[in-house]
Amino acid sequence: MVGRPQPHLAMLEPPVRQLCAYAVITLFVVFFFASGLSYHFSNDDLPFLSAYTTQRFPDFSQYPDLKTLSAHQFPLDDPSRRIIIVGDIHGQYEYFSKLLEKVSYKPASDVLIHVGDIVTKGSHNGSMQVLSYMASHNTTGVRGNHDQKVVEWRAWIHWIRSQRGGPRWLQHLSDAWSAEQADSPNPEAFVESQRKKSKHSHWWKKVPKGWKLFGDHFTIARAMSDAEYEYLRALPLTIHIPNAHAYIVHAGLLPSDPTYTPDHPGQPLATVPRLPKGSERGKTQDETNRILRTLQERAILSNVPQNTVPYNVLNMRSILHGKVHKGSAGKAWSKAWKHDMKRCQGFNQELSVTKPQKELLPCYPSTVIYGHAASRGLDIKRWSIGLDSGCVYDRRLTALVLGSEDALSSSARRDDNRDLNDDDKDREEHVDEPEEDDTDTLEANQHGIPFGDSHHGKIVSVSCAR
């Protein structure tokens, strides 16, 4: 009969349904069990999973968002306050302290900022002292490429410790290294010998390729407090300062995409930004221009593809064949920056520019303050200021001081003129290509160095010679 199951079929339905249900449950359990094991073990330990799983890592990088400073946080126009921006410190706490003393740093009124790489390369104790100072004072700054590695190692340590057996393995390894250091303080040789021990081979799969256990970055990451870790983690890659029309980064920025010409319509400086609808109402031309400049400066960060890659902002030194390079070969990115900024004629051609009309761009220039390039030494151009003068290499630790000139004593200024001559010699020794005419280092402190549209700053440094 239609609608009523046949007796022989009705007898088969329950076993078939049960079999299907068991199969589904079994597959789910196997998948769940395998996934759980693959998180804790490598493919070598679970050969039946080797064809289906690979070691996956969490996001150790933890790149933060862009930070924007207000006029209060960067008081360029307040005569009672100063801004002191310090180059790469690299754990040189003694010279960092001397530099703060030389500029007569006053925490109550001055704003202290660093350009990253505050730790590593110097002594471990020095790095921990610098980090402690910066974290306890919540000093404004950007993340350097070496700071980045410390952040990554601390995130890795947290990850390993979150896994079953991870704390025990890491402690066992640390104890073995502590015992080994007395005879052979070579972490790379120690790690290589430990890798060859099959007992803990699956844990070594969890160490990312190229990472160096028990090196500077690891030991700082392991030793720092939670508050110090949170401080490093909060450091942005880029600081934008709209009221100063400036950026602070560790390594560098590009003004335009080098795979196209600077006047290509897709380049940020080649087009006047569009104002949000209704935002121009009731505003003066100056107010409108300030909004447009901020939009254009933000576009440099978001629309130049090379500037959106964190590795570039942390490591770039030059441009070669249209690509960003971490080495010195090619054209220094700061020269590309200067080249484009000198073409800016304003949004309504109101700036006086000594360039052929066909080369001019509808933009206003902005300034980049950076570190990282110790091989170039103190590198001052009209629209970029490189502050890494190689303190960790026994050269100098440098600061840019903006604001009131009263706090600089005459003796400090005499010292700074000598310092700048020393830095110029350093640059001649280290730079592969000749500097251009607007590198004003030799005469920088005679009348200060130009900064932004109409301000001036002073270069102050101390010797790091031992």
C-alpha positions in Angstrom: 0.0 0.0 0.0 1.1 3.5 -0.8 2.2 5.4 2.3 2.8 2.3 4.5 6.4 0.8 4.5 6.9 -2.8 3.4 7.6 -5.1 6.3 11.0 -6.2 5.0 12.1 -2.6 4.5 10.8 -1.5 7.9 13.0 -4.1 9.5 16.1 -2.7 7.8 15.5 1.0 8.6 16.7 1.1 12.2 20.1 -0.7 11.6 20.8 1.6 8.6 20.0 4.7 10.6 22.0 3.6 13.5 25.0 2.8 11.3 24.8 6.2 9.7 24.6 7.9 13.1 27.5 5.9 14.4 29.6 6.8 11.3 28.9 10.5 11.7 29.7 10.4 15.5 32.9 8.5 14.8 34.1 10.9 12.2 33.4 13.8 14.5 35.3 12.3 17.4 38.3 11.4 15.2 38.4 14.9 13.7 38.1 16.5 17.1 40.7 14.3 18.7 43.1 14.7 15.8 42.7 18.5 15.8 43.4 18.6 19.5 46.5 16.5 19.2 47.8 18.4 16.2 47.7 21.6 18.4 50.0 20.0 21.0 52.2 17.8 18.8 54.1 17.9 15.6 53.5 15.8 12.5 56.5 13.6 13.5 54.6 12.5 16.6 51.4 11.8 14.7 52.3 10.3 11.4 48.7 9.6 10.5 48.1 13.3 10.5 51.2 14.4 8.6 49.4 14.6 5.3 46.7 16.8 6.7 48.2 19.1 9.3 50.9 21.7 9.5 52.2 23.7 12.4 50.2 26.8 12.8 51.3 29.8 14.8 49.2 32.5 16.4 49.8 36.1 15.6 53.0 36.9 17.4 53.5 40.2 15.7 50.6 42.1 17.4 51.0 45.1 15.2 49.2 48.1 16.8 47.1 50.8 15.0 48.4 54.2 13.9 48.7 56.7 16.8 47.7 60.3 16.3 49.1 63.0 18.6 47.0 66.1 19.4 48.4 69.6 19.7 48.5 69.1 23.5 50.5 65.9 23.1 52.9 67.6 20.7 53.0 71.2 21.9 54.9 72.7 19.1 53.4 76.2 19.6 53.5 76.3 23.4 56.5 78.5 24.4 56.5 77.0 27.9 57.0 73.4 26.8 59.5 71.5 24.7 59.5 68.3 22.6 62.6 66.1 22.9 62.8 63.2 20.4 65.6 60.7 21.0 67.3 58.5 18.5 68.0 54.7 18.8 69.1 54.0 22.4 69.7 50.2 22.2 70.0 49.7 25.9 72.6 52.5 26.4 71.0 53.7 29.6 74.1 55.6 30.9 74.2 57.8 27.8 70.4 58.1 27.6 70.6 59.6 31.2 73.4 61.9 30.2 71.4 63.1 27.2 68.4 63.9 29.3 70.7 65.8 31.7 72.3 67.7 28.9 69.0 69.0 27.5 67.8 69.8 31.1 64.8 67.5 30.6 61.8 68.5 32.8 59.2 65.8 32.9 56.5 68.2 34.2 56.5 70.3 31.1 58.6 68.6 28.4 57.3 65.8 26.1 59.8 62.9 25.6 59.5 60.8 22.5 61.7 57.9 21.2 62.0 56.6 17.6 62.2 52.9 18.6 64.9 50.3 19.2 65.2 51.2 22.8 66.5 47.7 23.7 69.0 45.0 22.6 72.5 45.2 21.1 73.7 46.9 24.3 74.1 45.1 27.7 71.1 43.2 29.0 71.0 45.2 32.2 71.1 48.5 30.2 68.2 47.3 28.0 66.2 46.4 31.1 66.9 49.8 32.6 65.8 51.7 29.5 62.7 49.6 29.2 61.8 50.1 32.8 62.2 53.9 32.5 60.1 54.1 29.3 57.4 51.8 30.7 57.2 53.4 34.1 56.8 56.9 32.5 54.7 55.6 29.7 57.0 57.5 27.3 55.6 58.2 23.8 57.4 56.4 21.0 57.2 54.0 18.1 58.1 50.3 17.9 61.5 49.5 16.4 62.5 46.4 14.5 64.4 45.1 17.6 61.5 46.0 19.9 59.3 44.1 17.5 61.3 40.9 18.0 61.1 41.2 21.8 57.3 41.5 21.5 57.1 38.4 19.3 59.3 36.4 21.6 57.1 37.3 24.6 54.0 36.3 22.7 55.6 33.0 21.8 56.5 32.3 25.4 52.9 32.9 26.4 51.8 30.5 23.7 54.2 27.8 24.7 53.3 28.1 28.3 49.6 27.7 27.4 50.1 24.2 26.1 50.2 20.9 27.9 53.8 20.2 28.8 55.0 23.5 27.4 56.1 25.1 30.7 58.0 22.0 31.7 59.8 21.8 28.4 60.7 25.5 28.4 61.9 25.4 32.0 64.0 22.3 31.3 65.6 24.0 28.4 66.3 27.2 30.3 67.9 25.2 33.1 70.1 23.4 30.7 71.1 26.7 29.1 71.9 28.2 32.5 74.2 25.3 33.2 75.8 25.5 29.7 76.6 29.2 29.9 79.4 28.7 32.4 81.4 26.6 29.9 80.2 27.8 26.5 78.1 31.0 26.3 77.1 30.4 22.7 73.3 30.1 22.5 73.3 29.1 18.8 75.5 26.1 19.4 73.5 25.1 22.5 70.2 25.3 20.6 71.6 23.3 17.8 72.7 20.5 20.2 69.3 20.5 21.8 67.5 20.2 18.5 69.3 17.0 17.8 67.9 15.4 20.9 64.9 13.4 19.7 63.1 13.3 23.1 61.7 16.8 22.7 61.8 17.1 18.9 58.1 18.0 18.6 58.6 21.1 20.7 61.3 22.4 18.3 58.7 22.4 15.5 57.0 25.1 17.5 59.9 27.5 17.3 59.5 29.6 14.1 62.2 29.2 11.5 65.0 31.7 12.0 64.2 32.6 15.6 67.1 32.5 18.0 66.4 31.1 21.4 68.4 32.6 24.3 69.6 35.5 22.2 69.1 39.2 23.3 65.5 39.4 22.2 64.5 36.2 24.0 66.2 37.0 27.2 64.7 40.5 27.4 61.2 39.1 26.5 61.5 36.5 29.3 62.8 38.9 31.9 60.5 41.9 31.4 57.4 42.4 33.5 53.9 42.2 32.3 53.7 46.1 32.4 56.8 46.4 30.3 55.4 43.9 27.8 52.2 45.8 27.6 54.2 49.0 27.1 56.1 47.6 24.1 52.9 46.0 22.7 51.2 49.4 22.8 53.9 51.2 20.8 52.6 52.0 17.4 54.5 51.6 14.1 53.7 55.1 13.1 52.8 58.3 14.8 51.0 61.0 12.9 51.1 64.6 14.1 48.6 66.7 12.2 49.4 70.0 13.9 53.1 69.7 13.0 52.4 68.0 9.6 54.9 65.3 10.7 55.3 61.6 11.2 57.5 59.6 13.5 58.5 56.1 12.4 61.4 53.8 13.2 62.8 53.2 9.7 61.0 55.2 7.1 58.1 56.0 4.8 57.6 56.5 1.1 56.0 59.6 -0.3 54.6 57.7 -3.3 54.5 54.3 -4.8 57.9 53.9 -6.7 56.3 51.6 -9.3 54.5 54.6 -10.7 55.6 58.2 -11.4 55.0 60.7 -8.6 52.4 62.6 -10.7 50.3 59.5 -11.4 46.7 60.2 -10.4 46.7 57.3 -8.0 49.5 58.9 -5.9 48.4 60.7 -2.7 50.4 63.9 -3.5 49.2 64.1 -7.1 45.5 64.8 -6.2 43.8 67.2 -3.9 41.8 65.2 -1.4 38.0 65.4 -1.4 36.4 67.0 1.6 33.7 65.1 3.4 30.3 66.4 2.3 29.4 69.6 4.2 32.7 69.8 6.1 33.7 73.1 4.3 30.7 75.0 5.5 31.6 78.0 7.7 35.3 77.4 7.5 38.0 79.7 6.4 40.4 78.8 3.6 43.2 78.1 6.2 40.9 75.8 8.1 39.9 74.0 5.0 43.5 73.6 4.0 44.3 72.1 7.4 41.6 69.5 6.9 42.8 68.7 3.3 46.4 68.4 4.5 45.5 66.0 7.2 43.5 63.9 4.7 46.5 63.9 2.3 48.9 63.0 5.0 46.7 60.1 6.1 46.6 59.0 2.4 50.4 58.7 2.3 50.0 56.1 5.1 47.0 54.2 3.6 47.3 54.6 -0.2 51.0 54.0 -0.7 51.0 50.2 -0.6 54.6 49.9 0.7 53.7 52.0 3.8 51.0 49.5 4.7 53.5 46.7 5.2 54.7 46.7 8.8 58.0 45.1 7.9 58.8 48.0 5.6 58.1 50.7 8.1 60.3 48.8 10.6 63.2 48.0 8.3 63.4 50.1 5.1 66.6 52.0 4.2 66.4 52.3 0.5 64.6 51.8 -2.8 66.0 49.6 -5.5 64.3 48.8 -8.8 61.0 50.1 -7.4 61.1 47.9 -4.3 61.8 48.7 -0.7 65.1 47.3 0.6 66.4 46.9 4.2 70.0 47.4 2.9 71.9 50.5 1.8 72.0 49.6 -1.9 69.9 51.8 -4.1 68.4 55.2 -3.4 67.9 56.2 0.3 64.2 56.5 0.9 64.8 59.9 2.5 66.0 61.2 -0.9 62.8 60.0 -2.5 60.9 61.8 0.2 62.8 65.0 -0.3 62.4 64.8 -4.1 58.6 64.6 -3.9 58.2 67.2 -1.1 60.2 69.8 -3.1 57.5 69.5 -5.8 54.6 70.5 -3.5 53.1 73.8 -4.6 50.1 73.9 -2.3 46.5 73.1 -3.3 46.1 76.4 -5.1 49.7 76.9 -6.3 50.3 79.3 -3.4 53.8 77.9 -2.5 56.9 79.3 -4.1 58.7 76.4 -5.7 61.8 76.4 -7.9 60.7 73.5 -10.1 59.4 73.4 -13.7 55.7 73.7 -13.8 55.2 70.3 -15.2 56.9 68.7 -12.1 54.8 70.5 -9.5 52.3 68.6 -7.4 49.1 69.8 -5.6 50.3 69.1 -2.1 52.0 70.5 1.0 55.2 69.0 2.3 55.4 67.0 5.6 58.3 65.9 7.8 59.4 62.4 8.8 61.4 61.9 12.0 63.1 58.4 12.1 66.0 56.3 13.4 67.3 52.9 12.3 69.9 54.0 9.8 73.0 54.2 12.0 75.3 53.6 9.0 74.1 57.0 7.6 74.6 58.7 10.9 72.8 61.9 11.8 70.9 62.6 8.5 69.2 66.0 8.3 67.3 67.0 5.2 64.7 69.7 4.8 61.8 67.3 5.2 63.3 64.4 7.0 65.4 64.0 10.2 67.3 60.8 10.9 68.4 60.6 14.5 70.3 57.2 14.8 73.8 58.4 15.2 75.2 55.0 16.3 75.4 55.2 20.1 75.6 51.4 20.4 78.7 51.6 18.1 80.5 54.0 20.5 79.5 57.0 18.5 76.8 59.4 19.7 73.2 59.5 21.1 71.2 62.3 19.5 68.0 64.2 20.3 65.9 66.7 18.3 64.7 69.5 20.6 61.7 71.5 19.5 60.3 74.4 21.4 61.8 76.9 23.9 65.5 77.6 23.3 66.1 78.9 26.9 66.8 75.4 28.3 69.9 74.9 26.2 73.0 76.4 27.9 75.6 78.1 25.8 78.1 75.3 26.7 75.6 72.7 25.4 75.3 74.6 22.2 79.1 74.8 21.8 79.3 71.1 22.4 76.6 70.5 19.8 78.4 72.3 17.1 81.4 70.0 17.7 79.1 67.0 17.9 77.6 67.8 14.5 81.0 68.0 12.9 81.8 64.5 14.3 78.5 63.2 12.9 79.4 64.6 9.5 82.6 62.6 9.6 80.8 59.5 10.6 78.4 59.9 7.7 81.3 60.3 5.2 82.7 57.0 6.5 79.5 55.0 6.4 77.3 56.3 3.5 77.7 54.5 0.2 76.3 57.4 -1.9 77.1 61.1 -1.6 74.7 63.3 0.4 72.7 65.9 -1.5 73.2 69.7 -1.0 70.4 70.1 1.5 71.9 67.9 4.2 72.4 70.7 6.6 74.2 68.9 9.4 77.4 71.0 9.5 75.6 74.2 10.0 72.5 72.8 11.7 73.0 74.4 15.1 74.2 77.8 14.1 70.6 79.0 13.7 68.8 75.7 14.5 67.4 73.4 11.8 64.1 74.2 10.0 61.2 72.0 11.1 57.8 71.9 9.4 56.3 75.0 7.9 57.9 77.7 10.1 59.5 76.2 13.2 63.1 75.4 14.2 64.7 72.8 16.3 68.1 72.0 17.9 70.2 68.9 17.6 71.8 67.8 20.9 74.0 64.8 21.4 76.3 63.1 23.8 79.4 61.0 23.1 78.9 57.2 23.6 82.7 56.5 23.5 83.8 54.1 26.2 
